Amino acid sequence: MISPGSTAPAQPLVVRPLWSLVGPALGALLAVGLLTAPIGPLASAIKRDLALSTAAMTVTVVASCMVAMASLVAPGYLLGRRWPTATGVPALVLLIVGSAVSAFAPGAALLVAGRVLVGLGAGTVVGVAIALSGQLGRWRSRARLVLGLALGAALLLGPVLSGMLTMALGWRPAFLVDVPVAIFGLVAVVANGIAMSVASGSRPSPPAAPAPATQFPGQPGPAAQGADNAFAKHRPSDHPHLPF
């Protein structure tokens, strides 16, 4: 129980190894690229095959980005600080499912549903990566800088790569190509989680502090016992050669 005049002890800062960022960072780069993929040739091909208007396609892209922004902080960043693996795995599963639904969508309704799933997974996994980048100890500043630059590059490369895949394979295979990359990121996140669990379990536990001795009523304290011991060393009976 904490007394009124004392303050609660601060919780220790979590410091994770640098390699713990690999899986979530890969998933975050893929997620950001998927958010901007339906721009340019991919959007034109979708509008042509599904007979969508420009307004409908714009709503699809904006809805995905809005959901991603909403899930970036919660559950992404807030839950990712404490449970990065348990938060990142469902996020990457949503990316995989959303990409598959978008690839096989026969109309606008399922296309919007798939893009919303992609936005939810993308915002969550990006939040996890940002949260982990702030728990890397002395690597924190450099990791955040590199992660920010990489995410910016992924935003710009998303439309370019999706346009190239659309012209080469079509817009449906362009969505499916992202699935193996998301699966690889999922495996990396799970492997990171297992490695972090093993590393935290192998750390030696701090030694337990000795329990304080219980003082019963009427029993002299340590100071009084020390004085009695000092007096006992100089009692007259212990020195019979003294004249008193």
Disulfide bonds with the S-S distance in Angstrom:
none
